[in-house]
Amino acid sequence: MTDDRSTRTDRSQAHTPATRTTRTTACVVGGGPAGVMLGFLLARAGVRVTVLEKHADFLRDFRGDTVHPSTLELLTELGLRERLEKVHHQRISQVCFDRDGQQVTAVDFSHLPVRHPYVALVPQWDFLEMLAAQADTYPEFDLRRNAEAYELVREDGRVVGVRFRDPDGDHVVRAALTFATDGRHSTIRQASGLRSRTFGAPMDVVWFRLPRKDEDPLEEALTLRLRSGRGVAAIPRDTYWQLAYIIRKGGFGALRAQGIDALRRGVAETVPFLADRVDQLAGFEDTSVLEVRVDRLRRWHQPGLLLLGDAAHAMSPLGGVGINLAVQDAVAAANMLTEPLRTAQNLGTPVPERALAAVQHRRQVPTIATQTFQRFVQSVAVAPMLRADPDDHTARMPVPPLVLPLVRRPLGRLIGLGIRPEHVRTRPASAART
Ligand SMILES: Cc1cc2nc3c(=O)[nH]c(=O)nc-3n(C[C@H](O)[C@H](O)[C@H](O)COP(=O)(O)OP(=O)(O)OC[C@H]3O[C@@H](n4cnc5c(N)ncnc54)[C@H](O)[C@@H]3O)c2cc1C
């Protein structure tokens, strides 16, 4: 990476007297699972990469923590499995539905033909810190925190980088290829003008924590408790339960209007062992809402630009696949684009758009299949449950076909490994910093 300092001449000069231009090979906007994994793989393969992350650290709102067997397999291929072991985490090998007290196993990972047939519940910030620390051992890796991209730089119809701001002012990164991995509300997606297809979702999810006690049940299966009008998943963490409270789409306003006691009561009725501590949920300020959306871009690329992860396809939280699909996208992109990027780095030639189209072609099949599965479960299991009157205790939940024993293992495979699981094909090209 090289830095040029130049004096700005535009109207923002009054606020930011100097602009720094960084020249690199790959610019990755967004340091989530897709961006950090991609940055790591490219740097490891000898490609200069600058990752821009708008936050100062990874330690922020809960954003899911399900590291699936497919990702564990990739970490093993990368020699990072032992590092992950050092990060405190829980393991689950099954997902169950509890319908009015009756428990049925819906998904079973324990028979998968992999070294780690379980889901590791790893706090996302720990997962990202681990990857970033490993990436940072390569001199080609440049992670800029507090760096928010806000505009694409185009020349002759081609994206040649981005503008970003950090505490020092406004700057530019110029790159042979720009990747947008800036999540479901992607600024770069919006700036690109690429069009997406949006699919409905019947639910939103309210997230919050409650303390965990030694005498709490030891849950080796992740259980989704379904009741009329709501569902609750309790995810075990070190000292607390991370709770996902599923409500009707757009229903958060109505829930708020009922007051915090309604939420406390809903939790106590659905997860009885938490009834003794629901009062510790002080108010709605202790909660955050995930507005569930399912969408995907029709085209994931433009000359000089490729979108990956949630920026290309926002997933429903069903199956907890979002992190894993984002990581798989990153691995596929690194596998397919390292050579063109090396050529660009050495000869200054552009990365051909057909190489970007090939990445989309490879990754859109698993994306479409997974979203189709999620939309099916949403319509046959989640929507009827949420339509039911919460006060009607006689209402029966529809039996979701996926709880049939015959599909437990196939579902374990679909969710745990995904369709067309990726493997790391790139080799370390540069010496790691010691
Ligand atoms: C509350 C919640 C719970 C979830 N639970 C799960 C779960 O249990 N399992 C699961 O697999 N998935 C879960 N997900 C989804 C999962 O978090 C995403 O699918 C996954 O993180 C997508 O990874 P990504 O790298 O594509 O994008 P993100 O993880 O969204 O990362 C995007 C990154 O880009 C940064 N960024 C955004 N804009 C800019 C900009 N302009 N400039 C620079 N940086 C920028 C953001 O700060 C962020 O770090 C959950 C999501 C939420 C919100």
The ligand as an SDF file (V2000), in Angstrom:
LIG
                    3D

 53 58  0  0  0  0  0  0  0  0999 V2000
  -29.2490   -9.3290   15.7630 C   0  0  0  0  0  0  0  0  0  0  0  0
  -28.7140  -10.2870   14.7300 C   0  0  0  0  0  0  0  0  0  0  0  0
  -28.5970  -11.6250   15.0310 C   0  0  0  0  0  0  0  0  0  0  0  0
  -28.0840  -12.5250   14.0760 C   0  0  0  0  0  0  0  0  0  0  0  0
  -27.9470  -13.8390   14.4020 N   0  0  0  0  0  0  0  0  0  0  0  0
  -27.2770  -14.6670   13.5550 C   0  0  0  0  0  0  0  0  0  0  0  0
  -26.9060  -15.9940   13.9380 C   0  0  0  0  0  0  0  0  0  0  0  0
  -27.1920  -16.4350   15.0550 O   0  0  0  0  0  0  0  0  0  0  0  0
  -26.2340  -16.7410   13.0570 N   0  0  0  0  0  0  0  0  0  0  0  0
  -25.8700  -16.2740   11.8310 C   0  0  0  0  0  0  0  0  0  0  0  0
  -25.2140  -17.0050   11.0670 O   0  0  0  0  0  0  0  0  0  0  0  0
  -26.1910  -15.0360   11.4310 N   0  0  0  0  0  0  0  0  0  0  0  0
  -26.8560  -14.2120   12.2790 C   0  0  0  0  0  0  0  0  0  0  0  0
  -27.1400  -12.9350   11.9090 N   0  0  0  0  0  0  0  0  0  0  0  0
  -26.7790  -12.5060   10.5670 C   0  0  0  0  0  0  0  0  0  0  0  0
  -25.2980  -12.3100   10.4850 C   0  0  0  0  0  0  0  0  0  0  0  0
  -24.8550  -11.4010   11.4750 O   0  0  0  0  0  0  0  0  0  0  0  0
  -24.9650  -11.8140    9.0890 C   0  0  0  0  0  0  0  0  0  0  0  0
  -25.5760  -12.6400    8.1160 O   0  0  0  0  0  0  0  0  0  0  0  0
  -23.4750  -11.8540    8.8630 C   0  0  0  0  0  0  0  0  0  0  0  0
  -22.8200  -11.1400    9.8880 O   0  0  0  0  0  0  0  0  0  0  0  0
  -23.1690  -11.2700    7.5030 C   0  0  0  0  0  0  0  0  0  0  0  0
  -21.8060  -11.0230    7.4060 O   0  0  0  0  0  0  0  0  0  0  0  0
  -21.2610   -9.8770    6.4510 P   0  0  0  0  0  0  0  0  0  0  0  0
  -19.7970   -9.8740    6.6530 O   0  0  0  0  0  0  0  0  0  0  0  0
  -21.8170  -10.0480    5.1050 O   0  0  0  0  0  0  0  0  0  0  0  0
  -21.9050   -8.5290    6.9940 O   0  0  0  0  0  0  0  0  0  0  0  0
  -21.8910   -7.8820    8.4690 P   0  0  0  0  0  0  0  0  0  0  0  0
  -21.6220   -8.8870    9.5160 O   0  0  0  0  0  0  0  0  0  0  0  0
  -23.1300   -7.0800    8.5860 O   0  0  0  0  0  0  0  0  0  0  0  0
  -20.6430   -6.9530    8.4170 O   0  0  0  0  0  0  0  0  0  0  0  0
  -20.6470   -5.7420    7.7410 C   0  0  0  0  0  0  0  0  0  0  0  0
  -19.5580   -4.8790    8.3380 C   0  0  0  0  0  0  0  0  0  0  0  0
  -19.4210   -3.7150    7.5470 O   0  0  0  0  0  0  0  0  0  0  0  0
  -19.3050   -2.5990    8.3870 C   0  0  0  0  0  0  0  0  0  0  0  0
  -19.7890   -1.4650    7.5970 N   0  0  0  0  0  0  0  0  0  0  0  0
  -21.0600   -1.1800    7.2630 C   0  0  0  0  0  0  0  0  0  0  0  0
  -21.1180   -0.0950    6.4780 N   0  0  0  0  0  0  0  0  0  0  0  0
  -19.8320    0.3060    6.3320 C   0  0  0  0  0  0  0  0  0  0  0  0
  -19.2190    1.3860    5.6150 C   0  0  0  0  0  0  0  0  0  0  0  0
  -19.9550    2.2540    4.9130 N   0  0  0  0  0  0  0  0  0  0  0  0
  -17.8740    1.5330    5.6670 N   0  0  0  0  0  0  0  0  0  0  0  0
  -17.1160    0.6550    6.3820 C   0  0  0  0  0  0  0  0  0  0  0  0
  -17.6450   -0.3880    7.0850 N   0  0  0  0  0  0  0  0  0  0  0  0
  -18.9830   -0.5470    7.0340 C   0  0  0  0  0  0  0  0  0  0  0  0
  -20.1580   -2.9340    9.5840 C   0  0  0  0  0  0  0  0  0  0  0  0
  -19.7690   -2.1880   10.7240 O   0  0  0  0  0  0  0  0  0  0  0  0
  -19.8660   -4.4200    9.7430 C   0  0  0  0  0  0  0  0  0  0  0  0
  -18.7650   -4.6620   10.5690 O   0  0  0  0  0  0  0  0  0  0  0  0
  -27.6880  -12.0320   12.8150 C   0  0  0  0  0  0  0  0  0  0  0  0
  -27.8130  -10.6840   12.5020 C   0  0  0  0  0  0  0  0  0  0  0  0
  -28.3050   -9.8120   13.4570 C   0  0  0  0  0  0  0  0  0  0  0  0
  -28.4120   -8.3390   13.1210 C   0  0  0  0  0  0  0  0  0  0  0  0
  1  2  1  0
  2  3  1  0
  2 52  2  0
  3  4  2  0
  4  5  1  0
  4 50  1  0
  5  6  2  0
  6  7  1  0
  6 13  1  0
  7  8  2  0
  7  9  1  0
  9 10  1  0
 10 11  2  0
 10 12  1  0
 12 13  2  0
 13 14  1  0
 14 15  1  0
 14 50  1  0
 15 16  1  0
 16 17  1  0
 16 18  1  0
 18 19  1  0
 18 20  1  0
 20 21  1  0
 20 22  1  0
 22 23  1  0
 23 24  1  0
 24 25  2  0
 24 26  1  0
 24 27  1  0
 27 28  1  0
 28 29  2  0
 28 30  1  0
 28 31  1  0
 31 32  1  0
 32 33  1  0
 33 34  1  0
 33 48  1  0
 34 35  1  0
 35 36  1  0
 35 46  1  0
 36 37  1  0
 36 45  1  0
 37 38  2  0
 38 39  1  0
 39 40  1  0
 39 45  2  0
 40 41  1  0
 40 42  2  0
 42 43  1  0
 43 44  2  0
 44 45  1  0
 46 47  1  0
 46 48  1  0
 48 49  1  0
 50 51  2  0
 51 52  1  0
 52 53  1  0
M  END
$$$$
